[in-house]
Amino acid sequence: MNNKDLIQIKQFCLYHEIENTFISELHNYGLVKIIVLEEDEYLQPEQLPAVEKMIRLHYDLKINLEGIDAIANLLNKIEVLQQNLTATQNKLRLYEQHQTE
């Protein structure tokens, strides 16, 4: 991956006015992936919406890291269930169309 596509954690934390250790703790919980290049730490751009959501949960709503981990896992399960539901509904539509022909 090109270095230009990555977000430097130091700059990200300065912009959001948070401690670098918060991102490290999210990484320790497996909630974000940190990329280390030339002694600097980076986030992938596609992680930003999730990280910003976790920042709001922690700093605005005062939810601890264990709570953020639980919330993230539940949201992931909901997303998987929604994908399964959509796939099942699509199969049902195909079945119903086949039955009416």
C-alpha positions in Angstrom: 0.0 0.0 0.0 1.2 3.5 -0.8 2.3 5.6 2.1 0.3 8.5 0.7 -3.0 6.5 1.1 -2.4 6.0 4.8 -3.4 8.3 7.7 -0.6 9.1 10.1 -1.8 8.4 13.7 0.0 11.3 15.2 -1.7 13.8 12.8 -5.1 12.0 13.2 -4.8 12.3 17.0 -3.8 15.9 16.9 -6.8 16.7 14.6 -9.2 14.9 16.9 -7.5 16.2 20.1 -7.1 12.7 21.5 -4.1 10.7 22.9 -2.1 8.4 20.7 -2.5 5.8 23.3 -6.3 5.6 22.6 -5.6 4.3 19.1 -3.0 1.9 20.5 -5.6 0.5 23.0 -8.1 0.1 20.1 -5.4 -1.9 18.3 -4.8 -4.0 21.4 -8.5 -4.9 21.5 -8.3 -5.9 17.8 -10.7 -3.0 16.8 -8.2 -1.3 14.5 -5.2 -2.3 12.5 -2.1 -0.2 12.9 0.4 -0.2 10.0 4.0 0.6 10.9 6.2 2.1 8.2 9.6 3.7 8.8 8.9 4.0 12.5 5.6 5.9 12.0 2.2 4.4 12.7 -0.7 4.7 10.3 -4.3 3.8 9.8 -6.0 2.7 6.6 -8.5 5.3 5.3 -11.3 2.7 5.3 -10.9 2.4 9.1 -11.6 6.1 9.7 -15.5 6.0 10.0 -15.2 3.2 12.6 -12.4 4.9 14.5 -14.3 8.2 14.6 -17.4 6.4 15.9 -15.3 4.8 18.7 -13.8 8.2 19.6 -17.4 9.5 20.0 -18.4 6.5 22.0 -15.4 6.9 24.4 -15.0 10.6 24.7 -18.6 11.9 24.3 -20.5 9.0 25.8 -17.8 7.9 28.3 -18.0 4.3 27.2 -14.9 2.3 28.3 -12.8 0.2 25.9 -14.5 -3.0 27.0 -17.9 -1.4 26.2 -16.6 -0.2 22.8 -15.4 -3.8 22.1 -18.8 -5.2 22.9 -20.6 -2.6 20.9 -18.3 -3.2 17.9 -18.8 -7.0 18.1 -22.6 -6.6 18.3 -22.6 -4.2 15.3 -20.6 -6.6 13.3 -23.0 -9.4 14.1 -26.0 -7.2 13.1 -24.3 -6.5 9.8 -23.7 -10.2 9.1 -27.3 -11.0 10.0 -28.6 -8.2 7.7 -26.4 -9.6 4.9 -27.8 -13.1 5.5 -31.4 -11.7 5.6 -30.9 -9.9 2.3 -29.4 -13.0 0.7 -32.3 -15.1 2.0 -34.9 -12.6 0.8 -33.3 -12.6 -2.7 -33.4 -16.4 -2.8 -37.1 -16.3 -1.7 -37.9 -13.8 -4.5 -36.2 -16.1 -7.1 -38.1 -19.1 -5.7 -41.4 -17.2 -5.8 -40.8 -16.0 -9.4 -40.0 -19.6 -10.4 -43.2 -20.8 -8.8 -45.4 -18.3 -10.6 -44.0 -19.2 -14.1 
